[in-house]
Amino acid sequence: MKKYFLSPLFMPVVVSLLWLGMMDVVFAFFPQTLPAIAQNGGLIEKITHVLYILMVGFFIVYYKDFFRIRSDYFIFVFLGICAFLREAGIQHHLTVHDSTPFKSRFFTNPDNPLSEKIIFGLVLLLVFGLVIRLAVRYSRYLIASFLKFRLIGWSSAVLCTMLVVGKFVDRFPSNFKHYTGERLNPVMINNLMLIEETAEMLLPLIVIIFLAQYHLLQKERWD
């Protein structure tokens, strides 16, 4: 079992099966309740919050595995907590007038106070700076690991792919309307919402699996 768990194909195969399986179950057995399941505060979002809490717990349990990259460990935890807070909707409770402090229109809206723009601008710079630091430090290694068919590279690729897919699907309805002048039909919007929400739900699960894989790799290395 351990051999399969540490296979480079484990993450892409398992995540693909889980993702397709969840959507098939909803489409086949709960088509009428799809909006309620996928909307904010719905079942999928509640499961996502639980998985994020478990993810933070796994970071705490496996903190010894990052003894050689302690500073990066704290960056991973910080970014994970930021993702959790954003998923929980904290951005809607941080400002006086606006509910989108981390989007471009917040900074271009003249009604928003300058002090808030400065604060949230600095927060964004901090987050982007940490992401860039990680990208610069690990991108070369991860690309090489992926091309050499190694576990870390392939599991990381699944995480990055899910991030991109979730963001693309999230923006697709508004981009479609912007470029075509037409709205997508409600059925398509609901289907895209399910794809987006399930993709976001799988993100903390992918990290949990990745942490368990990394832990076993470290254990093998030092045994």
N, C-alpha and C positions, 0 to 999 in steps of 0.2 A: 504493500500500500504506500509506504514511504517513497518507493521508487517512482510511482506514478505521480504522487503529490509534488515531487521535486522535478518532474519533467517539464521542459519548457512549454509543452503543449497543454499542460494541466489548466492553466489560467484561461487561455483563449477558449478551450473546449468547454470547460465548466461554466464560465460566464456566458458564453453564447447559448448553451442549453438552458441555463436558468432564465436568461433574458427572453428567449423565444418561448419558453415554457410558460412564464408568467403572463406574457401577452396573449398567448393562445388560450389560456384558461379564462382570462377576463373577456376576450372577444367571443369565446364559445359559450360560456355559462353566465356571464354577467354583462351582456351588451347594454342593457337598459340602465344599469347602475354605474356604467363606466365614468361619466362625469363626476359622480360623487366619490368614487374610489380614487380618481386621479387629481381632483382639485385640491386646493390648499386646505389643510386640516383633514383631508381624507385618509383612508387606510394606508395608502402607499407612503404618504408623508410621515405618518406616525411610525411606521416601520423604519423609515429612513432615520428618524431621530434616535430610535433605539439602537440602530446599527452604528450611528456616530458615537453614541455613548460607549458602546462596546469597543469601538475603534480606539478611543482615548484610553480605555482600560487596557487594551493590548499594548499600546505604546508604553504605559506605565509598567506592565508586567515584563516586557522585553527590553527595558531600558539598558540593561547590561550588555546587550548585543551591539550597542552603538558606542562602546567605550572609546573606540579609536576616532570617532567622528562626533564627539559630544556636542559641539556647537551646532552642527547640522541637525542633530537629534532634536534640539530645542526648536530649531526652525521648522522641522517637520511637524512637531506637536503644535506649535503656534499656528501654522497654516491649516492644520487639521481642525483646530478649535475655531478658527476664522470661518472655515467652510461650514462647520456645524452651526455657528451663530447665524450665518447668512441663510442657510437652509431653514433655520427656525424663524426667520423673518425679523431679526433684530434691526435691520436697516429701516424698517417701517416705524421704529420708535425712537429714532435718534435725533430727529430734526423737528423744528417747530411747524413749518409749513409744508415740507415736501416729504415724500416717502421713498425717494430714490436717490439717496446721497452718494451712491457709488456708480452713478450713470452720468454720461456726459451732459444730459439735459439739466441735471441739478446745478452744474457749474455755469451753464449759460442762462439760467433763469434769474433775471434781475431781482425777483422778489425774495430770493434766498439771501440771508445775511452773509456778509463777507467773512465773518468769523467762522461760520460753519463751513464755508467753502475752503478756508485755509486748513481747518482741522481735518476734514475728510480728504482733502487733497494730500495732506501729509500721510494720512493712513494709507491711502492708495499707493503713494510713493514707497512707503515702507514695505507693503506687501509685494509690489512689483519688484522692488529691489531685492528682496529675499528670494523671490522666484528666479530672477535673473542670476543671482549668485549660485543657486542650485543648478540652473541650466548650464552655466559656464563650467561649473565644477564637474558635472556628471554626464553631460550630453555626449561627449566623445566616448566615454566608457560605455554608456548605454547603447549607443549606435553600434559600437564594436561587439558588444555582448549580444545584441540582436542578430547581427550578421553572422556571428559564430554559433548561433542557435544555443544560447545559454539562458538559464532560468531568469536571471535578473532582468536581462534585456527584454525578454518576451512578456514577462509579467508587467514591467513598466510600460511597454507598448500598449497593452490592454487598458491600463489605467489612463494613459494619454488619449487613446482612441475614444474611450467612453466620455472623457471630458469634452473632446471636440464634438462628438455626436450630440451630446446633451445640449451644448451651447448652440450648435447649428440648428437643431430642431426647435429650441426655445425661440430663436430669432426668426425662424422661417415664416410664420404667419404674418408678422409685421413687415418683414422684407418683401414678401410676396405682394402685400397691399401697396407698399411704397413704390415698387417698380412696375406693377401692372394696374394699379388703381382699383383692384377688385379684392373682395374678401374671400377667403376660403370658406367652403360650406361648413356648417356646424359639425357634421360627421367627421370630416377631415381634421378639423381643429381638435376634436376630442381624441381622435386617434393619435395625432401628433403629441397631444398633452400626455397621453399614456406612455408613448415612447420616451418622452423627455423625463417624466417622473420616475419611470422604472430605471432609466439610465442613471439618474441622480441617486436613486436608492442603492444601486449596485456599487457606486463609488466607494463608500466606506467598507462594504463587504470585500471589495477587491483589495483595499489596503489591509484589512484584517488577514486575508489569505496570504498576501505578500509578506506581512510581518511574521506569520507562522513559517512561511517558506524560508525567509531570511534567518530566522531563529534556528531552524534545523540545519541550514547550511553552516552557520557559525558553530553549532554544536559538533557537526561532523569535522569541521576544520580543527577544533581544539581537542577532540577525543583521541 
